[in-house]
Structure formats: structure tokens, C-alpha cells
Amino acid sequence: MNREELRRYIMEEYHAENDFPWLRYPENEVFRHPGNRKWFALIMEVTGDRLGLPDQEKHAVVNLKCDPLLIGSLRAEPGFFPAYHMNKANWITAALDGSIPDDKLKMLLELSFEATAPGRRGRKADKEQER
């Protein structure tokens, strides 16, 4: 899935509009929940050296919120990187170059959407409620 395909999929599937919050980086776009304005996807162009790659070429990527237990195994797979410019324990960066199967990317997008949904509380709050 490339950047444009992902953008269309997000708009159609999640009815989310894109937002371009940084004047300095006009190609970087955020997708937010309409209710709470929390980000669930950040699509951007990042140079390879920022991803740990040996090049200066720009790469289209998406940052997605992810369960910390999944992040370790995902980072061992092609196309996944430690979250660029986000909390690396809770976010992951995925390449939009076709190296990740579309169904996997869609599944991770769904997890990110659910993890940031309005009314969703963190694990800490969930554990406290169980007591």
C-alpha cells in the first residue's frame, strides 16, 4: 500500500479527515478521531538516515499506535522501524512502499484507531478499575 492508497482507505473506512499541522512540513498529515482529536495515524516523508537506513532518500511512512507487546516482533519484520519522532514504546513506523502486506497494515491501523478512540482509557486506568 502506498501513501495515496492509505490516505483514501483511512478517509473511506474511518471517515477521518486529514490535517496538516506543520507549516514547515506540509507533506506530513495527521488523521484524528473526530470526537477527541487524538491522532491514530501520521503519514509523512522521512529520510532514510532517520529510520536507520543508509540513505538520504525520502521514504513515505506511517506512524501507528501499537501494543507494546507487538512492537518488538514487528520491528524484526521488513518495513517496520522504531517510531520516528514518537514514543517508541507505544508507536511504530511502517513503510508505505509495498514491503508490508496490505492486510497487515490495515490490521495495525485498526488497532491504532481503537487504541486512541474516544472514551478509551489507558492500561493503568483499566488495571485500577479491576481492583
Short mmCIF file of the C-alpha atoms (twelve columns), coordinates in Angstrom:
data_MODEL
# 
_entry.id   MODEL 
# 
loop_
_atom_site.group_PDB 
_atom_site.id 
_atom_site.type_symbol 
_atom_site.label_atom_id 
_atom_site.label_alt_id 
_atom_site.label_comp_id 
_atom_site.label_asym_id 
_atom_site.label_seq_id 
_atom_site.Cartn_x 
_atom_site.Cartn_y 
_atom_site.Cartn_z 
_atom_site.pdbx_PDB_model_num 
ATOM 1   C CA . MET A 1   0.000   0.000  0.000  1 
ATOM 2   C CA . ASN A 2   1.383   3.397  -0.901 1 
ATOM 3   C CA . ARG A 3   0.698   6.758  0.694  1 
ATOM 4   C CA . GLU A 4   -2.235  7.712  -1.527 1 
ATOM 5   C CA . GLU A 5   -3.899  4.305  -1.164 1 
ATOM 6   C CA . LEU A 6   -3.590  4.505  2.630  1 
ATOM 7   C CA . ARG A 7   -4.967  8.061  2.691  1 
ATOM 8   C CA . ARG A 8   -8.014  7.011  0.651  1 
ATOM 9   C CA . TYR A 9   -8.539  3.914  2.785  1 
ATOM 10  C CA . ILE A 10  -8.470  5.949  6.019  1 
ATOM 11  C CA . MET A 11  -10.907 8.527  4.687  1 
ATOM 12  C CA . GLU A 12  -13.325 5.882  3.382  1 
ATOM 13  C CA . GLU A 13  -13.083 3.352  6.207  1 
ATOM 14  C CA . TYR A 14  -12.773 5.687  9.208  1 
ATOM 15  C CA . HIS A 15  -14.402 8.844  7.827  1 
ATOM 16  C CA . ALA A 16  -11.436 10.803 9.159  1 
ATOM 17  C CA . GLU A 17  -10.195 13.953 7.542  1 
ATOM 18  C CA . ASN A 18  -6.549  14.730 7.140  1 
ATOM 19  C CA . ASP A 19  -4.916  17.620 8.962  1 
ATOM 20  C CA . PHE A 20  -1.599  19.264 8.060  1 
ATOM 21  C CA . PRO A 21  -0.428  20.685 11.399 1 
ATOM 22  C CA . TRP A 22  3.118   21.751 10.471 1 
ATOM 23  C CA . LEU A 23  3.800   24.619 8.085  1 
ATOM 24  C CA . ARG A 24  7.447   23.559 7.932  1 
ATOM 25  C CA . TYR A 25  6.480   20.030 6.810  1 
ATOM 26  C CA . PRO A 26  3.443   20.490 4.550  1 
ATOM 27  C CA . GLU A 27  3.569   16.880 3.287  1 
ATOM 28  C CA . ASN A 28  3.089   15.424 6.791  1 
ATOM 29  C CA . GLU A 29  -0.520  14.684 7.552  1 
ATOM 30  C CA . VAL A 30  -2.301  13.569 10.681 1 
ATOM 31  C CA . PHE A 31  -5.527  11.615 10.939 1 
ATOM 32  C CA . ARG A 32  -7.520  12.216 14.120 1 
ATOM 33  C CA . HIS A 33  -10.625 10.886 15.795 1 
ATOM 34  C CA . PRO A 34  -13.419 13.421 15.306 1 
ATOM 35  C CA . GLY A 35  -14.554 13.166 18.940 1 
ATOM 36  C CA . ASN A 36  -11.334 13.570 20.892 1 
ATOM 37  C CA . ARG A 37  -8.921  14.810 18.193 1 
ATOM 38  C CA . LYS A 38  -6.352  12.146 19.163 1 
ATOM 39  C CA . TRP A 39  -4.051  11.009 16.411 1 
ATOM 40  C CA . PHE A 40  -4.340  7.455  15.176 1 
ATOM 41  C CA . ALA A 41  -2.149  7.785  12.059 1 
ATOM 42  C CA . LEU A 42  0.591   10.153 10.978 1 
ATOM 43  C CA . ILE A 43  1.689   9.862  7.341  1 
ATOM 44  C CA . MET A 44  4.965   11.570 6.481  1 
ATOM 45  C CA . GLU A 45  8.077   11.613 4.344  1 
ATOM 46  C CA . VAL A 46  11.260  10.773 6.263  1 
ATOM 47  C CA . THR A 47  14.832  10.472 5.032  1 
ATOM 48  C CA . GLY A 48  16.337  7.025  5.296  1 
ATOM 49  C CA . ASP A 49  19.009  8.059  7.792  1 
ATOM 50  C CA . ARG A 50  16.235  8.993  10.259 1 
ATOM 51  C CA . LEU A 51  14.926  5.425  10.013 1 
ATOM 52  C CA . GLY A 52  18.324  3.782  10.416 1 
ATOM 53  C CA . LEU A 53  18.726  3.222  6.670  1 
ATOM 54  C CA . PRO A 54  21.958  4.098  4.863  1 
ATOM 55  C CA . ASP A 55  20.461  6.707  2.534  1 
ATOM 56  C CA . GLN A 56  19.175  10.257 2.364  1 
ATOM 57  C CA . GLU A 57  16.207  9.462  0.123  1 
ATOM 58  C CA . LYS A 58  12.726  10.339 1.339  1 
ATOM 59  C CA . HIS A 59  10.549  7.387  2.317  1 
ATOM 60  C CA . ALA A 60  6.773   7.511  2.787  1 
ATOM 61  C CA . VAL A 61  5.886   6.045  6.192  1 
ATOM 62  C CA . VAL A 62  3.021   5.948  8.656  1 
ATOM 63  C CA . ASN A 63  3.208   6.068  12.445 1 
ATOM 64  C CA . LEU A 64  0.609   3.940  14.213 1 
ATOM 65  C CA . LYS A 65  -0.153  3.435  17.890 1 
ATOM 66  C CA . CYS A 66  0.571   -0.174 18.740 1 
ATOM 67  C CA . ASP A 67  0.505   -2.561 21.666 1 
ATOM 68  C CA . PRO A 68  3.999   -2.633 23.185 1 
ATOM 69  C CA . LEU A 69  3.929   -6.444 23.092 1 
ATOM 70  C CA . LEU A 70  3.549   -6.362 19.294 1 
ATOM 71  C CA . ILE A 71  6.196   -3.736 18.616 1 
ATOM 72  C CA . GLY A 72  9.208   -5.987 19.299 1 
ATOM 73  C CA . SER A 73  8.126   -8.673 16.871 1 
ATOM 74  C CA . LEU A 74  7.029   -6.166 14.211 1 
ATOM 75  C CA . ARG A 75  10.391  -4.411 14.271 1 
ATOM 76  C CA . ALA A 76  12.021  -7.707 13.294 1 
ATOM 77  C CA . GLU A 77  9.979   -7.728 10.066 1 
ATOM 78  C CA . PRO A 78  10.869  -5.885 6.846  1 
ATOM 79  C CA . GLY A 79  9.256   -2.470 6.514  1 
ATOM 80  C CA . PHE A 80  8.950   -1.703 10.230 1 
ATOM 81  C CA . PHE A 81  11.084  0.765  12.176 1 
ATOM 82  C CA . PRO A 82  11.221  2.217  15.676 1 
ATOM 83  C CA . ALA A 83  8.670   5.021  15.803 1 
ATOM 84  C CA . TYR A 84  10.063  8.140  14.201 1 
ATOM 85  C CA . HIS A 85  9.585   11.196 16.418 1 
ATOM 86  C CA . MET A 86  7.074   9.405  18.664 1 
ATOM 87  C CA . ASN A 87  7.153   7.301  21.829 1 
ATOM 88  C CA . LYS A 88  8.921   4.144  20.690 1 
ATOM 89  C CA . ALA A 89  7.237   2.028  23.376 1 
ATOM 90  C CA . ASN A 90  3.717   2.745  22.062 1 
ATOM 91  C CA . TRP A 91  4.114   3.672  18.397 1 
ATOM 92  C CA . ILE A 92  5.681   2.035  15.355 1 
ATOM 93  C CA . THR A 93  6.697   3.369  11.952 1 
ATOM 94  C CA . ALA A 94  5.644   1.352  8.904  1 
ATOM 95  C CA . ALA A 95  6.974   1.847  5.375  1 
ATOM 96  C CA . LEU A 96  4.482   2.662  2.640  1 
ATOM 97  C CA . ASP A 97  6.499   1.036  -0.130 1 
ATOM 98  C CA . GLY A 98  4.677   -2.274 -0.520 1 
ATOM 99  C CA . SER A 99  7.036   -4.174 1.796  1 
ATOM 100 C CA . ILE A 100 4.226   -4.713 4.316  1 
ATOM 101 C CA . PRO A 101 1.169   -6.695 3.196  1 
ATOM 102 C CA . ASP A 102 -1.940  -4.506 2.907  1 
ATOM 103 C CA . ASP A 103 -3.943  -6.703 5.283  1 
ATOM 104 C CA . LYS A 104 -1.290  -6.361 7.994  1 
ATOM 105 C CA . LEU A 105 -1.163  -2.592 7.570  1 
ATOM 106 C CA . LYS A 106 -4.969  -2.405 7.751  1 
ATOM 107 C CA . MET A 107 -4.991  -4.555 10.905 1 
ATOM 108 C CA . LEU A 108 -2.417  -2.277 12.568 1 
ATOM 109 C CA . LEU A 109 -4.383  0.793  11.502 1 
ATOM 110 C CA . GLU A 110 -7.496  -0.695 13.119 1 
ATOM 111 C CA . LEU A 111 -5.566  -1.370 16.343 1 
ATOM 112 C CA . SER A 112 -4.272  2.194  16.339 1 
ATOM 113 C CA . PHE A 113 -7.758  3.567  15.736 1 
ATOM 114 C CA . GLU A 114 -9.158  1.512  18.621 1 
ATOM 115 C CA . ALA A 115 -6.281  2.383  20.976 1 
ATOM 116 C CA . THR A 116 -6.889  6.106  20.515 1 
ATOM 117 C CA . ALA A 117 -10.704 6.055  20.377 1 
ATOM 118 C CA . PRO A 118 -12.779 8.493  22.434 1 
ATOM 119 C CA . GLY A 119 -13.552 7.144  25.884 1 
ATOM 120 C CA . ARG A 120 -10.631 4.737  25.726 1 
ATOM 121 C CA . ARG A 121 -8.579  4.806  28.873 1 
ATOM 122 C CA . GLY A 122 -5.022  3.644  29.286 1 
ATOM 123 C CA . ARG A 123 -3.947  0.285  30.653 1 
ATOM 124 C CA . LYS A 124 -3.131  1.829  34.016 1 
ATOM 125 C CA . ALA A 125 -6.720  3.071  34.430 1 
ATOM 126 C CA . ASP A 126 -8.054  -0.324 33.293 1 
ATOM 127 C CA . LYS A 127 -5.943  -2.161 35.883 1 
ATOM 128 C CA . GLU A 128 -7.011  0.212  38.648 1 
ATOM 129 C CA . GLN A 129 -10.670 -0.395 37.774 1 
ATOM 130 C CA . GLU A 130 -10.146 -4.176 38.023 1 
ATOM 131 C CA . ARG A 131 -9.039  -3.874 41.656 1 
# 
